[in-house]
Amino acid sequence: MPLPEPPQFEQPFLPAGTFGEDVVLITGGGTGLGKAMARMFASMGARVAIASRKEEHRLAGVEAVQSRGGQALAVPLDVRKPEQIAEAFDMIGDGLGPVSILVNNAAGRFMAPAEDLTPNGWRAVTDIVMDGTFFCSQEFHRCRIEAGEPGAILNIGATFAFNGGPGSVHSAAAKAAVTNMTKTLAVEWAVDGIRVNTLAPGWFPHDDTAEHMKGPWRIGKEGQMPGGRAGRLQELAWSACFLCSPFARYITGHTLVVDGASWLRHRSSHTQDFVPVRDWARTSKST
């Protein structure tokens, strides 16, 4: 028997006006998990800034927020460039008000054996996931200090960073850095009233999954999971909103895993036969 299904996305979770005084910046907020979080924050009163390099993603995020009755702003942003980050915060301040909650959701990932990974391929992921998370967090901290106001940062980690990510050495290393960054910044910035937490999602299928991340490995995946099913987008969005809400004000430096016990399963002996990364990675590229 799988874990019970959650309530529908529209089911009230926190009080409707929980984020009524907040401006939430979500990097990569126009697709997938970021878009789901944007919708949920909007449903509880937040004004939401959708930041992305691609205009179509920004517009999709804005539309998702507006569908929940929220106010949204599309913000062009490449998180690898600190000067663009500062400009984005200024733009949001002018359009919605000062950012009070930051969700570092922008990411990049593709599968490749470590020996095939080029310097550009390595940097394509680490520059976004690790450097971008830090640069955005640093600018957020600066702005909140200048305003004399508290704030909350939510980083997006990954469970494969806990015990390694064969086939994703660049992404696993960057996500592990994000988890460590969360702990470090939580200690440094608690005195400034700024909380920093990480959300580590399991498998949350969505329509925006990149084609290169789809493959034969997904077939029968739900049967491999202790919970017997994939995660639903609202389950991740609820977790994000809770960690950024006034009801979690004594939680900081924490990594919340939302995966139905899946990553713990991979620490046990009940796994499939081992296949070298270079074999399945190169096979999946040719199919």
C-alpha positions as CSV (number, residue, x, y, z in Angstrom):
1,M,0.0,0.0,0.0
2,P,1.5,3.4,-1.0
3,L,1.5,6.4,1.2
4,P,-1.9,8.1,1.1
5,E,-2.3,10.9,-1.4
6,P,-2.1,14.4,-0.1
7,P,-5.0,16.9,-0.2
8,Q,-5.4,18.8,-3.4
9,F,-3.2,21.8,-4.3
10,E,-6.0,24.1,-3.6
11,Q,-6.6,22.9,0.0
12,P,-5.8,25.7,2.5
13,F,-2.6,25.0,4.4
14,L,-1.5,28.0,6.3
15,P,-3.7,31.1,7.0
16,A,-4.6,32.9,3.8
17,G,-2.7,36.0,4.7
18,T,0.4,34.3,6.1
19,F,2.7,36.1,3.6
20,G,0.5,39.1,3.1
21,E,3.4,41.4,4.0
22,D,6.1,39.5,2.1
23,V,7.8,39.8,-1.3
24,V,9.2,36.4,-2.3
25,L,11.9,36.1,-4.9
26,I,12.1,32.6,-6.5
27,T,15.0,32.0,-8.9
28,G,14.0,29.6,-11.6
29,G,10.5,30.2,-10.5
30,G,8.9,29.8,-13.9
31,T,9.0,26.0,-14.3
32,G,8.5,22.8,-12.3
33,L,9.1,22.9,-8.6
34,G,9.8,26.7,-8.6
35,K,6.5,27.4,-10.3
36,A,4.7,25.2,-7.8
37,M,6.2,27.1,-4.9
38,A,5.4,30.4,-6.5
39,R,1.7,29.4,-6.8
40,M,1.6,28.3,-3.2
41,F,3.2,31.5,-1.8
42,A,0.8,33.5,-3.9
43,S,-2.2,31.6,-2.5
44,M,-1.2,32.8,1.0
45,G,-0.9,36.5,0.0
46,A,2.7,36.9,-1.1
47,R,3.8,39.1,-3.9
48,V,6.1,37.0,-6.0
49,A,9.1,37.8,-8.2
50,I,9.8,35.2,-10.9
51,A,13.5,35.3,-11.9
52,S,14.9,33.4,-14.9
53,R,17.2,33.8,-17.9
54,K,14.4,32.8,-20.3
55,E,11.5,35.1,-21.0
56,E,9.1,32.2,-21.6
57,H,9.8,30.8,-18.2
58,R,9.3,34.2,-16.5
59,L,6.0,34.6,-18.2
60,A,4.9,31.1,-17.3
61,G,5.7,31.8,-13.6
62,V,3.8,35.1,-13.6
63,E,0.8,33.5,-15.2
64,A,0.9,30.7,-12.5
65,V,1.0,33.3,-9.7
66,Q,-1.8,35.3,-11.2
67,S,-3.9,32.2,-11.6
68,R,-3.9,32.0,-7.8
69,G,-4.9,35.7,-7.5
70,G,-1.4,36.9,-6.7
71,Q,0.7,39.8,-7.8
72,A,3.8,38.8,-9.8
73,L,6.8,40.4,-11.5
74,A,9.0,38.9,-14.2
75,V,12.7,39.6,-13.5
76,P,15.4,38.7,-16.0
77,L,18.3,37.3,-14.1
78,D,21.4,35.1,-14.6
79,V,22.4,34.1,-11.0
80,R,26.0,33.5,-12.1
81,K,26.4,37.3,-12.5
82,P,26.5,39.3,-9.2
83,E,25.9,42.6,-11.0
84,Q,22.6,41.3,-12.4
85,I,21.6,40.0,-9.0
86,A,21.9,43.5,-7.5
87,E,19.9,45.0,-10.4
88,A,17.2,42.3,-10.0
89,F,16.8,43.2,-6.3
90,D,16.5,46.9,-7.2
91,M,13.9,46.1,-9.9
92,I,11.8,44.0,-7.5
93,G,12.0,46.7,-4.8
94,D,10.6,49.2,-7.3
95,G,7.9,46.9,-8.6
96,L,6.7,44.9,-5.6
97,G,8.6,46.1,-2.6
98,P,11.8,44.9,-0.8
99,V,12.4,41.1,-1.0
100,S,11.8,39.5,2.4
101,I,12.0,35.8,1.4
102,L,14.5,34.4,-1.0
103,V,14.1,30.9,-2.6
104,N,17.3,29.8,-4.3
105,N,15.7,27.4,-6.7
106,A,17.7,28.0,-9.9
107,A,19.7,24.9,-10.9
108,G,21.3,22.9,-13.7
109,R,21.9,19.2,-14.1
110,F,22.7,16.7,-16.8
111,M,24.0,13.2,-16.5
112,A,27.5,12.3,-17.5
113,P,30.3,10.0,-16.3
114,A,32.9,12.0,-14.4
115,E,35.6,11.2,-17.0
116,D,33.5,12.7,-19.8
117,L,32.8,16.0,-18.0
118,T,34.4,19.0,-19.6
119,P,35.4,22.2,-17.7
120,N,32.5,24.0,-19.3
121,G,30.1,21.2,-18.3
122,W,31.4,21.4,-14.7
123,R,31.0,25.1,-14.5
124,A,27.6,25.1,-16.2
125,V,26.2,23.5,-13.1
126,T,28.4,24.7,-10.2
127,D,28.3,28.3,-11.3
128,I,24.5,28.2,-11.0
129,V,23.9,25.9,-8.1
130,M,26.7,26.8,-5.8
131,D,27.9,30.3,-6.8
132,G,24.4,31.6,-7.7
133,T,23.0,30.5,-4.4
134,F,25.7,32.3,-2.5
135,F,25.6,35.5,-4.6
136,C,21.8,35.7,-4.2
137,S,22.0,35.0,-0.5
138,Q,24.7,37.6,0.0
139,E,22.7,40.3,-1.8
140,F,19.6,39.4,0.1
141,H,21.5,39.7,3.4
142,R,22.9,43.1,2.4
143,C,19.4,44.4,1.6
144,R,17.8,43.1,4.7
145,I,20.6,44.6,6.9
146,E,20.2,48.0,5.2
147,A,16.4,47.8,5.8
148,G,16.9,46.7,9.4
149,E,14.4,43.9,8.8
150,P,14.6,40.1,9.3
151,G,14.2,37.6,6.4
152,A,14.2,34.0,5.4
153,I,16.2,32.1,2.8
154,L,15.3,28.7,1.4
155,N,17.9,26.8,-0.5
156,I,17.1,23.8,-2.7
157,G,19.4,20.9,-2.0
158,A,19.3,17.2,-3.2
159,T,19.3,13.9,-1.4
160,F,21.9,12.5,-3.8
161,A,24.4,15.0,-2.3
162,F,24.3,13.1,1.0
163,N,25.9,9.9,-0.2
164,G,27.2,10.9,-3.6
165,G,25.7,11.2,-7.1
166,P,27.3,8.8,-9.6
167,G,26.7,10.3,-13.0
168,S,26.2,13.7,-11.5
169,V,29.4,14.6,-9.8
170,H,29.1,18.3,-10.7
171,S,25.6,18.5,-9.4
172,A,26.1,16.4,-6.3
173,A,29.2,18.4,-5.3
174,A,27.3,21.7,-5.8
175,K,24.3,20.5,-3.9
176,A,26.5,19.3,-1.0
177,A,28.0,22.8,-1.0
178,V,24.6,24.3,-0.7
179,T,23.7,22.1,2.3
180,N,26.9,23.2,4.0
181,M,26.3,26.8,3.0
182,T,22.9,26.7,4.7
183,K,24.5,25.6,8.0
184,T,27.3,28.2,7.8
185,L,25.1,31.1,7.0
186,A,22.4,30.1,9.5
187,V,25.0,30.5,12.3
188,E,26.5,33.7,10.9
189,W,23.2,35.5,10.1
190,A,20.9,34.4,13.0
191,V,22.1,37.5,14.8
192,D,20.7,39.6,12.0
193,G,17.3,37.9,12.2
194,I,17.8,36.0,8.9
195,R,17.0,32.3,8.8
196,V,18.5,29.9,6.3
197,N,17.2,26.4,5.6
198,T,17.4,23.8,2.8
199,L,14.7,21.7,1.2
200,A,15.9,18.4,-0.3
201,P,13.2,17.0,-2.6
202,G,12.8,13.5,-3.7
203,W,11.2,12.5,-7.0
204,F,8.6,15.1,-8.0
205,P,7.7,14.5,-11.7
206,H,6.3,17.5,-13.5
207,D,5.5,18.7,-17.1
208,D,8.6,20.9,-17.2
209,T,11.2,18.0,-16.7
210,A,13.9,18.5,-19.3
211,E,14.0,15.9,-22.0
212,H,17.6,14.9,-21.2
213,M,16.5,14.0,-17.7
214,K,13.8,11.6,-19.0
215,G,14.9,8.1,-19.8
216,P,14.5,4.3,-19.2
217,W,15.6,4.7,-15.6
218,R,12.2,6.3,-14.8
219,I,10.3,3.2,-15.8
220,G,9.0,1.3,-12.8
221,K,10.5,3.9,-10.4
222,E,7.5,4.2,-8.2
223,G,7.8,0.5,-7.4
224,Q,11.4,1.1,-6.1
225,M,10.2,3.7,-3.6
226,P,9.3,2.9,0.0
227,G,6.3,5.3,-0.2
228,G,5.1,3.5,-3.3
229,R,4.6,6.7,-5.3
230,A,6.2,9.9,-6.5
231,G,5.9,13.2,-4.6
232,R,3.1,15.6,-5.5
233,L,4.0,19.2,-6.2
234,Q,1.8,20.6,-3.5
235,E,3.7,18.5,-0.9
236,L,7.0,20.2,-1.8
237,A,5.3,23.6,-2.0
238,W,3.7,23.2,1.5
239,S,7.1,22.3,2.9
240,A,8.7,25.4,1.3
241,C,6.1,27.7,2.6
242,F,6.2,26.3,6.2
243,L,10.0,26.8,6.4
244,C,9.7,30.4,5.3
245,S,6.6,31.2,7.4
246,P,6.3,32.9,10.8
247,F,5.5,29.4,12.2
248,A,9.1,28.3,11.7
249,R,10.9,31.2,13.2
250,Y,13.0,29.0,15.4
251,I,14.1,26.7,12.6
252,T,17.3,27.6,10.9
253,G,20.3,25.7,9.5
254,H,18.0,22.7,8.9
255,T,17.7,20.5,5.8
256,L,14.2,19.1,5.4
257,V,14.0,15.9,3.2
258,V,10.7,15.5,1.4
259,D,11.0,12.2,-0.4
260,G,8.9,9.5,1.2
261,A,12.0,7.8,2.8
262,S,13.5,7.1,-0.6
263,W,17.1,8.2,0.0
264,L,17.2,6.1,3.1
265,R,16.3,3.0,1.1
266,H,19.5,3.5,-1.0
267,R,21.6,3.1,2.2
268,S,20.2,-0.4,2.7
269,S,20.9,-3.7,0.9
270,H,17.6,-3.7,-1.0
271,T,18.8,-2.1,-4.2
272,Q,19.1,-3.2,-7.8
273,D,22.3,-4.8,-9.1
274,F,25.1,-2.4,-9.6
275,V,25.7,-1.1,-13.1
276,P,28.8,1.1,-13.8
277,V,27.9,4.7,-14.5
278,R,29.7,4.8,-17.8
279,D,27.5,1.9,-19.0
280,W,24.1,3.2,-18.2
281,A,24.9,6.9,-18.9
282,R,26.2,6.2,-22.4
283,T,23.4,3.8,-23.1
284,S,20.7,6.3,-22.1
285,K,22.3,8.9,-24.4
286,S,21.9,6.6,-27.4
287,T,18.3,5.7,-26.7
